[in-house]
Amino acid sequence: MKYEENNRFDYFIRLALLDCGGKDAKMFDAIDDSQVVLSARLDRRIKRLISRSERAGSVAKVKHIFVRVAIAVMLIMSLLFATLMSITAVREAIWEAIVEWHENYIVVRYEKSDDTSSDDGQASTDGSAQDNSPQAPAVAPPTKIEEVRKPTYVIEGIIEDIFCSKVKTQVDYYLGDVLLYSFSQHPLGIGPVYIDSDGAIVEKIDIGGTVGTFVTYASKEERILIWNDGEYDYVLHTVELDVDALVEIALSVKPYAEESSGGQTAVSPPTKIEEVRKPTYIIDGAVEDIFQNKTLVYIEYYEEDSFMYSFTQKLLEENDIYIDNEGAKVEEIDINGNAGMMISFFERAEIVIMWHDKEYMYILQTSSISTEELTKVALSVK
């Protein structure tokens, strides 16, 4: 009996809810929306959100299929590789290829010296040079640039071009338009220095009591001097100077705090977007849609509902940018004195312009406007 009473009570609740829902629906239909006007920009934004949502659903299905195909391909490749490696002749050929590749570079590695060691360094048979420097400290070396160091001895008339990041200091020295030599500083804790070993002649050299590595080549006019002070690796590279000049420059390396004559002040790139920069030249009819956070500025430009081009400002310290190179043509270009690249994809009519200054990386991308127009946009970034 109680069960029947509960059923009746539930029935009455449902009837009440249906009645309330019907009244709410009538009230909603009766609302006067004749005075409500949506702006064209809001209307375009809503349409873009709907379009993106529809695309996301189709992309997810395609992605699911590709993941399955990729897993199947990887499984087949693993089985084929295991089968091939079981064949002695194939296994030996692969090993020979690996050894040949390793012999194409020199590894200069510094380690704390052992009291029982009788030699300061050795060159291994695989083309690597190992230097057990006696000045290496007991503490772990740094894994980032904590203090910028550079040569204080600069040849007269030289102009310095300095770039600093968390893991590298790079200084190029020019005499007019000729690159005379370059200097780089790397934290000792991030690993060894790799050098081309094709035709290389490696010898030890004294740099003020420090054992350095001097590399010359039988087939080309190139000289490289490598040493460390227990905290950082230093590399001097030239095709113009002799070994005595390189040693003199190496001996002058000191902490760098102030601007040198004719040089540029070394300033680490920012770790967040401190100043938003964007194109001042906007193509006729284009409407901006801006997204911004602490590490990125992203702007899309639309004409009505059609995407025209996009602009990105990102931190210079972030990870490398990877771009599909299939069918790509790469050209070096100049953007207001900054080296850049223009990448053209003819098969899909896409153009990408990338460049950077001392602080930020910039990217312009389009598939609907001309190269000339995109270059104008790039030149107007301020």
N, C-alpha and C positions, 0 to 999 in steps of 0.2 A: 504493500500500500504506500509506504513512504517513497518507494522508487517511482511510482506513478505521480505522486505529488511533486517530486523533484523535476520530473519531466515536464509537468505543466508549468512549473516556475521558470524553467529554462525557455519554454516556448514563449511565455509572456515577455521575458527579457529580450528575446530575438525580435518579437513584434515591436517592442519599444525602440530598439536600436534601428530597425528598418524605418520606422516613422521618423526618428530624428535624422537619419541619413537622408531621407527624402526631403525633409524641410531644409537641411543644409544645402542640398543640391539646388533646390529652388532659389534659395537666397543667393547662392553663387551665380546662378544664371541671371538673376535680376540685377546684379551689380552693373552700374552704368560706367562703361569703360570708354565712352566716346571722347572724354577729355584726356585720356592717357595716350601720350605720343612717345614712342621709342626713338631715340636718336639713330641716325644711320650707322654710326660707329658701333653702338651697342648691338644693333641688328646684325652687323657683319661679324662681331665677336661671337654672338650666339650661334650663327651659322657655321663659323669656323670650329667652335667647340663640338657641334653636332657632327660636322664632317670628320673631325679628328677622332671622335668616339667611334664612328662607323669604320674608319680606316683601322683603328686599333683592334677591332674585333676580327677583321679579315687578316691583319698582320699576325695576330696571335695564332690563327688556324694554320697559316702558312709556316710560321715559326715552329709550331708543333710538328708539322710534317718534316721540315728540314732537320729538326733535332733527331727524329727517328732515323732519317736517312743517314745523317752524320754518324750516329752510333753504329748503324749497320756497316758503313764504310770503314770506320775505325776497327771494328771487329774483324772484318775481312782482311784489312791491311796487317793487323797484328798476327793473324794466322799465316798470311803469306810471308811476313818477315820471319816468323819462327821457323817456317818451312825452309826459307832460303838460308837462314843461319845454320841450319842443320847440315847444309852442304859445305864441305871443307873448302873448296875452291872459292865459293862466293864469300864465305866468312873471311878468308885471307885477303881477298880483293878489297872488301870494305875496310878492313883494318889498315891496309896499305894506304887507302885514300885518306883515312883519318890522320895517320902519321904524316903524310905529305902536306895536308892542310896545316897541321900544327907547326911544321917546319917553315911556314911562310911568315912567321912573326917571332919576335923576341919578347920574352917576359922579363922585365926588370923588377925583382921583388926584394924588399928589404926586411930582414928579420933581426931580432935581438941576437947578438953574438954569444957563442958558447965559450966558456973559459977553456974548454978542452980543444977548441978549434985552433988549427994551425994555419988557417988561410982566411983572408978577409973576404974573399968571394970566389965564386966558381962559375964557369959557363958549362951548362949541361949539354948533352949530346942532342937534345931535341930543339936546340936553338934558343934556349932561355939563358938569361944571365942572372945569377943570384948574388946579391951583395949583403953580407952580414956586417952591417955597419956598427962599429964599436960605440958610436954615440947614441944608439937607440935607447930611450929611457925605459925604466922598469914599468912605468904607468902605460896604460893603453893609449895609443895615438888618437888624435881627434878624428871624427868621421864627418866633420864639416869645417868650413873655413871660419875659424874663430878670430883670426888676425890676418889681415891682408899683408902680404910681403911681396916686394918687387925690387928690382935693381935700382940703386941710387946713382950708379954710374951710367950716364946716358951720353952716347956719342953726339957731338955738336951738330945741330941742324936736324936732329931726329924729332919726329912727332909721334907721341904715344896715343894709342887707341886702346882703352881699358874696358874690360867687361868683367864683372864680378857676380858670382852666384854663391849658393850655399856650399857647393862642392868644387868650385873651380874659380881661379883668377887667371884671366887671359889678357896679356898685353902684347899688342902688335906694334912694332917700331918701323915707321916709314921714313924714307928719305925721298922727298918729293912723292911720286906715285909708286916708288919701288919698295916692296916689303923687304927690309934689311934683315930682321930677325924677329923671333917671337919668344915670349917667356910665359910659362904657365906654372901655377901652384895648385897642388892637389893634396887633400888630406891623406896622410899615410895609412889611415885606418880603413880606406875604402877599397884597397886592393892594389895590384901591381900595375905597372905602366907597360903598354903593348906597343911594339915597334916593328916595322917591316924588316924582315931578316934577309930579303932577297939580295944577295951580294954584299951583305953587311960585314964590316970588320969591327970587332968589339975589343976594346982595351980598357984597362983601369987607369984612372988619372987622379992626381992629388989636387984637392980644392981646399986649401987652407987647413990641412990636417984631416979632411974628410975624404973618404974614398968615393970617387964618382965613376960613372960609366960613360965612355966616349965612343960614339958610333959613327963610322964613316962608311961610304959605299964605293965599291970598285967601279960601278957602272954609272954613277950620277954624282953631281956636285951637291952633296947634302951632308950636313954635320949636325949631330945631336949630342947634347951634354945632359946627363941625368945625375942627380944627387939628392940627398935628403939631410935634414938636420934633426931627425928623430921625431919630428911632428908632421912635416910636410914633404912631399916629393916636389922637386923642381925640374923643369925641362926647358932647355934652351935649344932652339931649332933655327938653322940658317943655311943658306946656300951662298952667302956672300962673305962671312967673316971666317977667320982662321981660329985654331984652337986657343991660341994665347988670348985673343980678344974675348972669346967665350968664357975662359977662366976668369979674366979680369971682371967681366960683367957678373959672373956667378959669385965672386967674392964680395960684391957690393950689395947683395940682397939683404934688405932690412925691412922692418915693419913700416908700412906705408900709411901715413895719416893725413898728409897735406898735399896739395896740388903741386906737381912738378912743373918746371918751365916747359911750356909748349904742350903739356899733357892735359888730360881730362881727369876730373875728380872721380875716384872710384866710389860709387854709391851702390849698395846692395839693392836689388829690385824690391818693391813693396810686397808685403805678404797679404794685402787685401786691396780692394779697389779704393784708392784714396782720392782719385779724381776721375769722374766719368768723362770719357772721350767718345765722340760720335761724329758722323759725317755732318757737315754744315750744308753740303750740296745735296739736295733731295730732288729726285727726278719728279717732273710735273705729274700731279695726280696721285703720288704715293702717300699713303697714310701709315704712320708709325705705330707699331705695337711693341712696347718695351717691357722687358723682364730684367730685373737687376737684383743681385745679392752681394755679399761681401767679396766674392772672388770672380764674379762674372757679370758682364753687361751683354745682353742679347736683344737685338732689335730686328723685327721682321717688318718689311715694307710691302704693303698691299695696294693694288689699284682695284677699288671696289672689292670683289671677293677673290681676285686673282693674286697669288703670291708673286712678287717681283724679285726681291733679293733680300739677303739677311746680312747683318753686321754683328761681329762678336769682338768684345774686348775681354781678354783674360790675363791672368797673372803669368809673368814670364817664368816663375819658379815651378809651375805645374808640370805634370808629366808631358812627354812628347806627344805631338799631334800625329795621328796616323790617318792617311788618306789613301783610298784605293788608287793604285797606279795602273790599272788595266786600261789600255787605250789612252793613256795620259801623255800630254806634251808639256814639258816643264821649261819655262823661260825665266831667267833672272831679270828683275826689274828694279827700278829705283823709286821709292816712295818718300819724297821730301828728304833725300839724303840717307835714307835707311834702306838696306838691302832687303829685297823681297822676292817672292816667287809668284809667277802666274801659271796656273795649272789648267790646261784646257782638255776636256773630255769630248771628243768629236762625236763619238757614237751616241752619247746621250745629251749632247748640246749643253754641257755644264762648264762653268768657269769659276775658278777659285783663286783669289788673290790673298796671299799671306805675307805679313811683314811684322817687324817688331822694332821698338826703340829700346832705350835703356831700362824701361819700366814695364811695358806691357806688350802682349802679342795681340795682333789684330787679324781678323779673317773676314773676307767678303765672299759671298757665294751667290750665284745666280744661274738660272737656266732660261731666262727670258729677256735679258737686256744685253746690249753689245759690250764688247771689250772696252771700247772707248768710254762709254758711259760709266762702266764699273771702275775704270781707272780714275775718272773724274771724282767719283765718290770717295775712292781711297785717298786721293790727294787732298780732300777737304776735311779729313778727320782732325779734330782739334779738341 
